[in-house]
Amino acid sequence: MFNFTQRGFMSKTAQLTLCSLPSKLLGLVKKNILIVIGFIATIVFLALMVEILQGDVIAFDNAAYELIVVHMRRSWLTPIMQSISELALPVVLAVMLLAVEAFAPGKKPGACAACNLVLVVILNLILKEIVHRPRPDGFRLISETGYSFPSGHSMIAMAFYGLLIWMVWNYERDKTVKYTCMLGFTLCVIAVGISRVYLGVHYASDVLAGFCVSLAWLAVYTRVIAPLFMLEKDLGEKASHRKKHLHQ
């Protein structure tokens, strides 16, 4: 009788544990959402790179060409796309870095963003040398040199504006400002990617690969390197822990 009751008790406990698993897993995913996104992005990037190294034609590139190059190109839209593409140029980013240093939280937010940029540029150059994919030919609207995969502009845009999104999400308390900035930075990233295909200097797979590499990079950078710059949220949390420790 005792054994039967014990088995029944264990069964109920097991049922409760199983019922709580989905919520625990969801909580774990939410807590490590950047790592999850980075992992998925890495898989997508590797799949694209393997196809390109094998010389396969990616259907996604043909579809994007039809949509963006064939159907979207207009004489009035071209200068706009050229301006959007320049959001990832050094001059624009230098101005943005000054703004980050002036307005973002922490002791060295500008240095945090600059370090991120430098490392991403180096990573992009390494990947381009590995893959050696030529740029699209025959429908370019501007002149570009170097290899095509992954798109440097797309990588830089995602890495830089993505880091700003991370900063705003974690350290901006005003919800209106937070979500407005996040939406604006997100649109900047997407627009830069589209502009590179529109201008005929990249395949869509180059852009997607650039986004994926930078998402994976940000998952590591925000976890390992960004905290070294001691942002205000970290300082506030540490001060709070010290106060609690002293009171105890």
C-alpha positions in Angstrom: 0.0 0.0 0.0 2.8 2.4 0.9 4.6 1.6 -2.3 1.5 2.2 -4.4 0.9 5.6 -2.7 4.6 6.5 -3.2 4.3 5.6 -6.9 1.2 7.7 -7.2 2.9 10.6 -5.5 6.0 10.3 -7.8 3.6 10.2 -10.8 1.9 13.4 -9.8 5.3 15.1 -9.2 6.5 13.9 -12.6 3.3 15.3 -14.2 3.8 18.7 -12.4 7.5 18.8 -13.6 6.5 18.0 -17.2 3.7 20.6 -17.1 6.2 23.2 -15.9 8.8 22.3 -18.5 7.4 24.5 -21.4 7.3 27.6 -19.2 10.8 26.9 -18.0 12.1 26.4 -21.5 10.3 29.6 -22.7 11.9 31.5 -19.8 15.3 30.1 -20.7 14.8 31.1 -24.4 13.7 34.7 -23.4 16.7 35.1 -21.1 19.1 34.0 -23.9 17.2 35.3 -26.9 20.3 36.8 -28.5 22.2 33.5 -28.2 19.2 31.7 -29.8 19.0 34.2 -32.7 22.8 34.1 -33.1 22.7 30.3 -33.3 19.9 30.3 -36.0 21.7 33.1 -37.9 24.9 31.0 -37.9 23.2 28.0 -39.4 21.6 30.1 -42.1 25.0 31.8 -42.9 26.8 28.4 -43.1 24.1 27.0 -45.4 24.4 30.0 -47.7 28.2 29.8 -47.7 28.2 26.1 -48.5 25.9 26.6 -51.5 28.0 29.4 -52.8 31.3 27.5 -52.4 29.7 24.6 -54.3 28.8 27.0 -57.1 25.0 26.5 -56.7 22.6 29.1 -58.1 20.5 30.4 -55.2 16.8 30.8 -56.2 16.4 33.5 -53.6 18.9 35.7 -55.6 16.8 35.4 -58.8 13.6 36.2 -57.0 15.1 39.3 -55.3 16.6 40.4 -58.6 13.2 40.3 -60.2 11.5 42.1 -57.3 14.1 44.8 -56.5 16.1 45.4 -59.7 13.5 44.7 -62.4 10.3 46.0 -60.8 11.6 48.6 -58.3 14.1 50.6 -60.2 13.0 54.2 -61.0 15.1 57.2 -61.9 13.8 59.2 -58.9 14.4 56.3 -56.5 18.1 55.7 -57.5 19.6 58.7 -55.7 17.5 57.9 -52.6 18.9 54.3 -52.6 22.4 55.7 -53.0 21.9 57.9 -50.0 20.5 55.0 -47.9 23.5 52.9 -48.9 25.8 55.6 -47.5 24.4 55.0 -44.0 27.1 52.4 -43.6 29.9 54.6 -44.9 32.8 55.6 -42.5 31.9 59.3 -42.5 28.3 58.7 -41.5 29.3 56.1 -38.9 31.9 58.5 -37.4 29.2 61.1 -36.8 27.0 58.4 -35.3 29.8 57.3 -33.0 30.1 60.9 -31.7 26.4 60.9 -31.0 26.6 57.5 -29.3 29.5 58.8 -27.1 27.5 61.9 -26.2 24.1 60.4 -25.5 24.3 56.7 -24.8 24.7 55.4 -21.2 27.9 54.3 -19.7 31.5 55.5 -19.4 32.6 54.5 -23.0 29.6 53.7 -25.2 31.4 55.3 -28.2 34.4 53.1 -27.7 32.1 50.1 -27.3 30.5 50.8 -30.7 33.8 51.6 -32.4 35.4 48.4 -31.2 32.4 46.5 -32.5 32.8 48.2 -35.9 36.5 47.5 -36.2 36.1 43.8 -35.4 33.2 43.4 -37.8 35.1 45.0 -40.7 38.0 42.6 -40.0 35.6 39.6 -39.9 34.0 40.7 -43.2 37.4 41.0 -45.0 38.4 37.5 -43.7 35.1 35.9 -44.9 35.4 37.6 -48.3 38.9 36.2 -48.8 37.6 32.7 -47.9 34.6 32.7 -50.3 36.0 34.8 -53.2 32.5 35.4 -54.7 32.6 37.9 -57.6 30.1 40.8 -57.5 27.1 40.7 -59.9 27.9 42.0 -63.3 25.8 43.8 -65.9 23.3 45.8 -63.9 25.4 47.9 -61.5 24.4 51.5 -60.9 27.5 52.4 -59.0 31.1 51.2 -59.1 32.4 48.9 -56.3 35.5 46.8 -55.9 36.3 43.7 -53.9 34.4 40.5 -53.4 30.7 40.2 -52.9 30.0 37.7 -50.1 29.1 38.6 -47.5 28.0 42.2 -48.1 30.2 44.6 -46.1 27.6 47.3 -45.9 25.0 44.9 -44.7 27.3 43.5 -42.1 28.3 46.9 -40.8 24.8 48.2 -40.8 23.5 45.2 -38.8 26.5 45.2 -36.4 26.4 49.0 -35.7 22.7 49.7 -35.7 22.0 46.3 -34.1 24.3 47.3 -31.2 22.4 50.6 -30.9 19.1 48.6 -30.7 20.6 46.4 -27.9 21.7 49.6 -26.0 18.3 51.2 -26.3 16.5 48.0 -25.4 18.6 47.5 -22.2 19.2 51.1 -21.0 16.4 53.4 -22.3 13.6 53.7 -19.7 11.2 55.9 -21.8 9.1 53.3 -23.8 8.2 55.8 -26.5 11.8 56.7 -27.1 12.9 53.1 -26.8 10.5 51.6 -29.4 10.8 54.6 -31.8 14.6 54.3 -31.8 14.5 50.5 -32.2 12.1 50.8 -35.1 14.2 53.5 -36.8 17.4 51.6 -36.5 15.8 48.4 -37.7 14.4 50.2 -40.8 17.9 51.6 -41.4 19.4 48.1 -41.5 16.7 46.7 -43.8 16.9 49.7 -46.1 20.7 49.4 -46.4 20.4 45.8 -47.4 17.8 46.5 -50.0 19.8 49.4 -51.4 22.8 47.1 -52.1 20.7 44.8 -54.2 18.9 47.7 -55.9 22.2 49.3 -56.9 23.4 46.0 -58.4 26.5 45.6 -56.3 25.4 42.6 -54.3 23.2 39.5 -54.6 20.4 39.2 -52.0 22.2 36.2 -50.5 25.2 38.4 -49.9 23.0 40.8 -47.9 21.2 38.0 -46.0 24.6 36.4 -45.2 25.9 39.8 -43.9 22.9 40.2 -41.7 23.3 36.7 -40.3 27.0 37.0 -39.6 26.5 40.2 -37.7 23.5 38.8 -35.7 25.7 35.9 -34.6 28.5 38.3 -33.9 26.3 40.6 -31.8 25.1 37.6 -29.7 28.8 37.1 -28.7 29.8 40.8 -28.5 26.9 41.9 -26.3 27.6 38.9 -23.9 31.4 39.0 -23.8 32.8 42.3 -24.9 30.2 45.0 -24.3 30.0 44.4 -20.5 33.7 45.3 -20.3 32.8 48.9 -21.1 30.8 49.0 -17.8 27.5 50.4 -19.0 25.3 52.2 -16.5 22.8 49.4 -16.0 25.7 47.1 -15.0 27.0 49.7 -12.6 23.6 50.3 -11.1 23.0 46.6 -10.6 26.4 46.1 -9.0 25.8 49.1 -6.6 22.5 47.6 -5.7 24.1 44.2 -4.9 26.7 45.9 -2.8 24.1 47.8 -0.8 22.2 44.6 -0.1 25.3 42.9 1.0 26.2 45.7 3.4 22.7 45.7 4.9 23.0 41.9 5.4 
